[in-house]
Amino acid sequence: MLKDGAKGDDGTISPRKDSEVPKRVLVVEDSAVIQRLITVCLRPAGVEVETRGDGPTGLEAAIELLPDLVILDVGLPRMDGWEVLERIRTDERTKSIKVLVLTAHAQEETRERADRGGADAFLTKPFRPDDLRGVALELLNGVAAATG
């Protein structure tokens, strides 16, 4: 018998029960400092955090881990965040994962591109830790996030 959320020998994942398993967030960000900051923001709220430092490993982790939320930088090495977002949204296994785009590019066209790409929320760097935690927890709890 599989524990909820465990991967079976056939590669299928049993459903996780929200009351038993903490929410899982995948942070795809090339800055180790920002990775640590996000982790420090979310772990006290009972969130399990995984980090990856480039596009290909982030996409691979999204498919393998099936997190509840991906916090995605757009300026990533080897595959930019826009391509990662597109692949998440077009893959049957990952298309329902919530995605928060995190970027230093505050221009309106960047926010519009995130919306067109299917991002659930958008936040610019630098960000206030309380703002990031609030948006992430709203997304994790199924509340429409106010972004900025």
C-alpha positions in Angstrom: 0.0 0.0 0.0 1.3 3.4 -0.9 1.5 6.3 1.5 -0.4 9.3 0.1 1.8 11.3 -2.2 4.2 8.4 -2.7 5.4 7.3 -6.1 4.6 3.7 -6.9 6.7 1.2 -9.0 4.6 2.1 -12.0 5.5 5.8 -11.7 2.0 6.9 -10.5 1.6 9.1 -7.5 -1.2 8.5 -5.0 -3.2 11.5 -4.0 -1.9 13.4 -1.1 -4.3 14.3 1.7 -3.8 18.0 2.5 -4.4 17.5 6.2 -1.6 14.9 6.5 1.1 16.3 4.2 2.6 19.8 4.2 2.2 21.8 1.0 5.2 21.5 -1.3 6.8 24.4 -3.1 9.5 24.2 -5.8 11.7 27.3 -6.1 13.4 27.6 -9.4 15.9 30.5 -9.0 19.6 30.8 -9.9 20.5 33.0 -6.9 21.4 30.9 -3.8 20.7 33.9 -1.7 17.1 34.3 -3.0 16.6 30.5 -2.7 17.5 30.7 1.0 15.4 33.8 1.6 12.3 32.1 0.1 13.0 29.0 2.1 13.3 31.0 5.3 10.0 32.8 4.4 8.0 29.6 3.8 9.3 26.8 6.1 8.0 28.4 9.3 4.5 28.3 7.7 4.8 24.5 7.5 5.7 24.5 3.8 8.1 21.9 2.4 10.5 23.7 0.0 12.7 22.2 -2.7 15.1 24.4 -4.8 16.7 24.2 -8.2 19.1 26.6 -9.8 18.3 26.4 -13.6 15.5 25.8 -16.0 16.1 22.2 -17.0 16.5 20.9 -13.5 13.5 23.0 -12.4 11.3 21.6 -15.1 12.5 18.0 -14.3 11.7 18.6 -10.6 8.2 20.0 -11.4 7.5 16.8 -13.3 9.0 14.5 -10.7 7.8 16.2 -7.5 4.5 17.6 -8.7 4.6 20.4 -6.2 1.6 22.5 -5.2 3.4 25.7 -6.2 6.4 26.6 -8.4 8.0 29.9 -7.6 9.8 30.7 -10.9 12.4 33.2 -11.8 12.4 34.2 -15.5 16.2 34.9 -15.8 17.5 31.4 -15.5 20.5 29.7 -17.0 20.2 27.0 -19.7 16.4 27.5 -20.2 14.7 30.7 -19.3 11.7 30.8 -17.0 9.3 31.6 -19.8 10.1 28.3 -21.5 9.8 26.5 -18.2 6.4 28.1 -17.7 5.3 27.2 -21.2 6.4 23.5 -20.7 4.6 23.3 -17.3 1.4 24.6 -18.8 1.5 22.3 -21.8 2.4 19.1 -20.0 -0.7 17.1 -18.8 1.2 16.1 -15.6 2.0 19.6 -14.5 -0.5 22.0 -16.1 -2.6 22.4 -12.9 0.4 23.3 -10.7 0.2 26.9 -9.4 3.0 29.1 -10.7 4.3 32.4 -9.2 6.6 34.3 -11.5 9.3 36.1 -9.6 11.4 38.6 -11.6 13.5 41.7 -11.4 11.8 43.0 -14.5 9.0 45.3 -13.3 7.8 46.4 -16.7 4.1 46.0 -17.5 4.9 43.9 -20.6 6.7 41.4 -18.3 3.6 41.1 -16.1 1.4 40.7 -19.3 3.7 38.0 -20.6 3.4 36.1 -17.3 -0.4 36.4 -17.6 -0.4 35.2 -21.2 1.9 32.3 -20.2 -0.5 31.1 -17.6 1.2 32.3 -14.4 -1.2 32.4 -11.4 0.7 35.3 -9.8 3.5 37.8 -10.4 5.9 39.4 -8.0 8.9 41.6 -8.6 12.3 41.6 -7.0 13.2 43.0 -4.6 10.2 41.7 -2.7 9.2 42.0 0.9 9.3 38.6 2.6 5.8 39.1 4.0 4.5 39.8 0.5 6.1 36.7 -0.9 4.8 34.5 2.0 1.3 36.0 1.6 1.0 35.4 -2.1 2.5 31.9 -1.8 0.1 30.9 1.0 -2.9 32.4 -0.9 -2.0 30.3 -3.9 -1.4 27.2 -1.8 -4.7 27.6 -0.1 -6.6 28.2 -3.3 -7.2 31.9 -2.9 -6.8 34.2 -5.8 -3.6 36.0 -5.1 -3.2 39.8 -5.3 0.2 40.4 -6.9 2.5 43.3 -7.2 
